[in-house]
Amino acid sequence: MGPASPGGQPPGPPQERPRGGNVPPASPPAPALAPALGPALGPAEIRDIAARLGIRPSKRLGQNFVTDAGTVRRIVTLAGLAPEDVVLEVGPGFGSLTLALLPAVRQVTAVEVDPLLAAELPRTVARHAPSYAERLHVVAADALRITGVPGPPPTALVANLPYNVAVPVVLHLLATVPSLHRGLVMVQAEVADRMTAGPGSRVYGVPSVKLAWYAAARRAGPVPRAVFWPVPNVDSGLVAFTRREPPTADVSRDDVFAVVDAAFAQRRKTLRAALARWAGSAAGAERILRAAGVDPGARGESLAVGDFARIAAVGTR
């Protein structure tokens, strides 16, 4: 569901693999089909499935389905997957990306909120890629409500995310699925800019800081609107991320995020004013900011995630 596809440059050197329990044991040798070149669904096949199921793309669910085979295969390539990876895919829809992922990894755990699509996905895989059917596990659920997934722990998130919930889904999964080491997600281009922005950028804000708490993120390429059905009225972009340790262990994530929310709720105000309610008063905010080594006259968009962590740590002593 949600738009998803690529165009853009390869993500660079392979990322370091997660250590310890985050890496499932290596899978048996894959069938002789080149990774990232699995079967794919074309526009006619997707429309045929939709007609048979009586499905029309839902604006409420943010459904825009990828119909271009080259796009989904490029996503798999850009994701930098290894045969031992377990991929978490959110919003598989009709299965275009799922089919491209299955030959490349140990397992795909697909979380689909639409019960008709969730029930149809295994049948689609059985028809188009029977050799890989056992690698698919479907979870019929809302990704924003899951707190874990059955089976081997997912190591990578690769998904065409619905526009309307893209940032909440990524943040929720990073918070609740600690085995996720990296990901490549398709989101609205404007959202991709916000997710990957750094301090001082015009679009730097709450999504930028909260994602930075969990991971290092970057743009991985643009995606044209023409590869989706229905065609959205905006372009899309790919965001790649690699999990890293939080900037501090001295304060909880919730405490840091409370400061972030307060700082950007009134982003035109100085931090002294924006954090007044959070700190109990403007004077209290100034005292905390100075103790944290932050200029009370600065604004939220000038601070990195580590700065917010220091403020939270001082404010919760």
Secondary structure, 3 states (H helix, E strand, C coil): CCCCCCCCCCCCCCCCCCCHHHCCCCCCCCCCCCCCCCCCCCHHHHHHHHHHHCCCCCCCCCCCEECCHHHHHHHHHHHCCCCCCEEEEECCCCCHHHHHHHHHCCEEEEEECCHHHHHHHHHHHHHHCHHHHHHEEEEECCCCCCCCCCCCCCCEEEEECCHHHHHHHHHHHHHHCCCCCEEEEEEEHHHHHHHHCCCCCCCCCHHHHHHHHHEEEEEEEEECHHHEECCCCCCEEEEEEEECCCCCCCCCHHHHHHHHHHHHHCCCCCHHHHCHHHHCCHHHHHHHHHHCCCCCCCCHHHCCHHHHHHHHHHHCC
